[in-house]
Amino acid sequence: IPIHGAPTSGGTTVTLDVVSISNTYNELVGDLIIRPGPALVDPATDGLRQDLTVAVTSVTTPVRRTYSKGMLPGVFPVPLTLARDVERWPFDTYYTGPITVTLFTGAAQTPERANVTFVDKLAGWKVDVARVNNANAFAPYEVQLQRSPSTMLFAITILCIFVAIAAVGLFVAIQTTRDPRRFQSPMTTWYAAMLFAVVPLRNALPGSPAFGSWIDLTIVLWVL
């Protein structure tokens, strides 16, 4: 991830670890880490000198955490809303809305937009982060997800197995038709085993593409 956020004017740093994605692919979860700068921390107690509030946008549920004077901010999960393009599986893409993290300090709750450092801890995915407007140093961020090359390779391998099953079954059927004397009853069991192997392989596809997608229409149904 190319984005490394600079500290705020008070030295506070904000880090977002991208850790997981929901099974329905409509939510991206990240761990938000706030490290207060020297201007906010009392060296005698290691607690906050003043109240600190953190607000995050583009989330599925409103996220606003307040840390009172004397407390020390910790790590908390942030659920980010995902839009998706599932029709192009396994080359599908997912992206968040504009993400901003704003810090409010003191009794007056003075706002300050924070730069965020993004850390990719999401296995099987390629995570890209960019600002909505590169000309603005404090423009919101947008996160885009694509499946990693290894995941795509695995998916394509499974699809090739589908085609191989159909090709072998068609070859055996043609050979049997051309010479009926070679037909044996155990061949029906073999065909049944090949047929029932299709569904487990379909469920083993990375991300389990939605039923009725182009994979089903162009490959799975043809194999069946």
BELFENRA-V347585 format. One record per run of one state. SS is the DSSP state (hx for helix, st for strand, lp for the rest). FROM is the first residue (numbers start at 1). LEN is the number of residues. If there is no record, write none. Layout:
ss=SS from=FROM len=LEN
ss=SS from=FROM len=LEN
//
This chain:
ss=lp from=1 len=12
ss=st from=13 len=9
ss=lp from=22 len=5
ss=st from=27 len=9
ss=lp from=36 len=5
ss=st from=41 len=2
ss=lp from=43 len=4
ss=st from=47 len=2
ss=lp from=49 len=3
ss=st from=52 len=5
ss=lp from=57 len=2
ss=st from=59 len=1
ss=lp from=60 len=3
ss=st from=63 len=5
ss=lp from=68 len=7
ss=st from=75 len=11
ss=hx from=86 len=3
ss=lp from=89 len=4
ss=st from=93 len=4
ss=lp from=97 len=2
ss=st from=99 len=1
ss=lp from=100 len=1
ss=st from=101 len=5
ss=lp from=106 len=4
ss=st from=110 len=5
ss=lp from=115 len=1
ss=st from=116 len=5
ss=lp from=121 len=4
ss=st from=125 len=7
ss=lp from=132 len=9
ss=st from=141 len=7
ss=lp from=148 len=1
ss=hx from=149 len=30
ss=lp from=179 len=1
ss=hx from=180 len=3
ss=lp from=183 len=3
ss=hx from=186 len=18
ss=lp from=204 len=10
ss=hx from=214 len=10
ss=lp from=224 len=1
//
